[in-house]
Each structure stands twice: as structure tokens, then as C-alpha cells.
Amino acid sequence: MGRAMKGKWSGFGKDFSVDSGEWALTWVDHASSHRTIREYHMRL
């Protein structure tokens, strides 16, 4: 139940060059209860 994820992406540009970069997702809404979070994870 981490609160952040990081990674790298890669894809093709309009001129068929290979592009890449970093991405990050961070949990910003702390209003969810532990029960709601657990129910969400059980679906996965």
C-alpha cells in the first residue's frame, strides 16, 4: 500500500524517433478510509 510510484515510459514521436522519460504518481487525497482502500485493493 505504497503512496507513490515512479517509472519510465517510452514511445514513438511523430517523426518515428524513440522518446522516453520519467513519470511519477503520488497519492494526494488522504480523505479515503482504510476500509475503502482495502475494498479497492481486494477488487484487483
KOLKE-182459 format. One line per field, with one value per residue: residue number from 1; x, y, z of N, C-alpha, C, O in turn. Coordinates in Angstrom, 1 decimal. Example, Ala and Ser with C-alpha at 12.3 -4.5 7.8 and 13.67 -1.06 7.14 Angstrom:
BEGIN
nr	c(1; 2)
n_x	c(13.2; 12.8)
n_y	c(-5.7; -2.2)
n_z	c(7.8; 7.1)
ca_x	c(12.3; 13.7)
ca_y	c(-4.5; -1.1)
ca_z	c(7.8; 7.1)
c_x	c(13.2; 12.9)
c_y	c(-3.3; 0.0)
c_z	c(7.8; 7.9)
o_x	c(14.2; 13.4)
o_y	c(-3.3; 1.1)
o_z	c(8.5; 8.0)
This chain:
BEGIN
nr	c(1; 2; 3; 4; 5; 6; 7; 8; 9; 10; 11; 12; 13; 14; 15; 16; 17; 18; 19; 20; 21; 22; 23; 24; 25; 26; 27; 28; 29; 30; 31; 32; 33; 34; 35; 36; 37; 38; 39; 40; 41; 42; 43; 44)
n_x	c(0.8; 1.8; 2.4; 3.2; 4.4; 6.9; 8.4; 9.5; 8.8; 8.4; 8.2; 7.0; 7.8; 6.4; 8.0; 8.9; 10.9; 12.4; 11.2; 11.6; 11.1; 10.6; 8.1; 5.7; 3.5; 1.6; 0.0; -2.5; -4.9; -6.0; -8.4; -9.8; -11.0; -9.5; -10.9; -12.2; -10.0; -8.9; -11.0; -11.0; -8.4; -8.9; -10.5; -8.8)
n_y	c(-1.2; 1.3; 4.8; 6.2; 6.0; 5.4; 5.5; 4.7; 5.7; 4.9; 5.6; 6.3; 9.2; 11.8; 11.8; 9.3; 8.9; 7.5; 8.2; 8.9; 9.0; 10.1; 9.2; 9.9; 9.0; 10.2; 9.7; 11.9; 12.5; 12.1; 11.6; 9.2; 6.3; 3.6; 1.3; 1.7; 1.9; -0.7; -2.3; -1.5; -2.5; -5.2; -5.8; -5.8)
n_z	c(0.0; -1.0; -1.3; -3.5; -6.9; -9.3; -12.5; -15.9; -19.2; -22.6; -26.1; -29.5; -31.5; -33.6; -35.8; -35.9; -34.1; -31.2; -28.1; -24.6; -21.1; -17.6; -15.2; -12.6; -10.0; -7.3; -4.2; -3.2; -2.0; 1.1; 2.3; 2.0; 3.6; 5.5; 5.1; 2.6; 0.9; 1.3; 0.2; -2.4; -3.2; -2.9; -5.1; -7.2)
ca_x	c(0.0; 2.6; 1.7; 3.8; 5.0; 7.8; 8.8; 10.0; 8.0; 9.0; 7.2; 7.5; 7.4; 5.8; 9.0; 9.3; 12.1; 12.1; 11.2; 11.4; 11.1; 10.2; 6.7; 5.5; 2.2; 1.7; -1.3; -2.6; -6.1; -5.9; -9.7; -10.3; -10.8; -8.7; -11.8; -12.4; -8.7; -8.8; -12.0; -10.4; -7.3; -9.4; -11.1; -7.7)
ca_y	c(0.0; 2.5; 6.1; 6.8; 5.1; 6.0; 4.6; 5.3; 5.4; 5.0; 5.6; 6.9; 10.5; 12.0; 11.5; 7.9; 8.8; 6.9; 9.1; 8.3; 10.0; 9.5; 9.5; 9.6; 9.2; 10.4; 9.8; 13.2; 12.6; 11.3; 11.5; 7.8; 5.5; 2.4; 0.3; 2.0; 1.5; -2.2; -2.8; -1.2; -3.4; -6.6; -6.0; -6.1)
ca_z	c(0.0; -1.1; -1.6; -4.7; -7.9; -10.3; -13.6; -17.1; -20.3; -23.9; -27.2; -30.8; -31.8; -34.9; -36.9; -35.6; -33.2; -29.9; -27.0; -23.3; -20.0; -16.3; -14.7; -11.1; -9.4; -5.9; -3.6; -2.7; -1.2; 2.3; 2.8; 1.9; 4.8; 5.3; 4.6; 1.2; 0.3; 1.3; -0.7; -3.8; -3.5; -3.0; -6.4; -8.1)
c_x	c(0.9; 1.8; 2.2; 4.4; 5.8; 8.1; 9.3; 9.0; 8.8; 7.9; 7.8; 7.0; 6.8; 6.7; 9.6; 10.6; 11.6; 12.2; 11.1; 11.5; 10.7; 8.8; 6.6; 4.1; 2.3; 0.3; -1.4; -3.9; -6.1; -7.3; -10.3; -10.0; -10.0; -9.6; -12.0; -11.2; -8.6; -9.8; -11.6; -9.4; -7.8; -10.0; -10.0; -7.2)
c_y	c(1.2; 3.7; 6.8; 5.7; 5.9; 5.0; 5.4; 4.9; 5.5; 4.9; 6.3; 8.3; 10.6; 11.6; 10.1; 7.8; 8.2; 7.9; 8.4; 9.4; 9.3; 10.0; 9.2; 9.9; 9.2; 10.5; 11.1; 13.4; 11.6; 11.1; 10.1; 7.1; 4.2; 1.3; 0.5; 1.5; 0.0; -2.8; -2.6; -2.3; -4.9; -6.9; -6.3; -7.4)
c_z	c(0.0; -1.5; -2.8; -5.6; -8.8; -11.3; -14.8; -18.2; -21.6; -25.0; -28.4; -31.0; -33.2; -36.0; -36.7; -34.8; -31.9; -28.8; -25.7; -22.2; -18.7; -16.0; -13.2; -10.8; -7.9; -5.3; -2.9; -1.8; -0.1; 3.0; 2.8; 3.2; 4.5; 4.7; 3.1; 0.4; 0.2; 0.3; -2.1; -4.1; -3.6; -4.4; -7.4; -7.9)
o_x	c(0.7; 0.7; 1.8; 4.8; 5.5; 8.1; 9.5; 8.4; 9.8; 6.9; 9.0; 5.8; 6.7; 6.3; 10.7; 11.2; 10.4; 13.3; 10.5; 11.9; 10.4; 8.3; 7.4; 3.4; 3.0; -0.6; -0.6; -4.0; -6.2; -7.4; -11.3; -8.9; -9.9; -9.2; -12.0; -11.3; -8.3; -9.5; -11.8; -9.4; -7.2; -10.0; -10.2; -6.3)
o_y	c(2.1; 3.6; 7.8; 4.6; 7.1; 3.8; 6.6; 3.8; 6.2; 4.3; 6.7; 8.6; 9.6; 11.2; 9.9; 6.7; 8.3; 8.5; 7.3; 10.5; 8.1; 11.0; 8.4; 10.8; 8.4; 11.2; 11.5; 14.3; 10.4; 10.6; 9.9; 7.1; 3.9; 0.5; -0.5; 0.9; -0.6; -3.8; -3.5; -2.8; -5.7; -8.0; -7.0; -7.9)
o_z	c(0.8; -2.0; -3.2; -5.1; -9.1; -11.1; -14.7; -18.2; -21.6; -24.8; -28.4; -30.7; -33.9; -37.1; -37.2; -34.8; -31.5; -28.6; -25.6; -22.5; -18.7; -16.5; -12.7; -11.3; -7.3; -5.8; -2.0; -1.1; -0.3; 4.1; 3.5; 3.8; 3.3; 3.9; 2.4; -0.6; -0.9; -0.4; -3.0; -5.2; -4.3; -4.8; -8.4; -8.6)
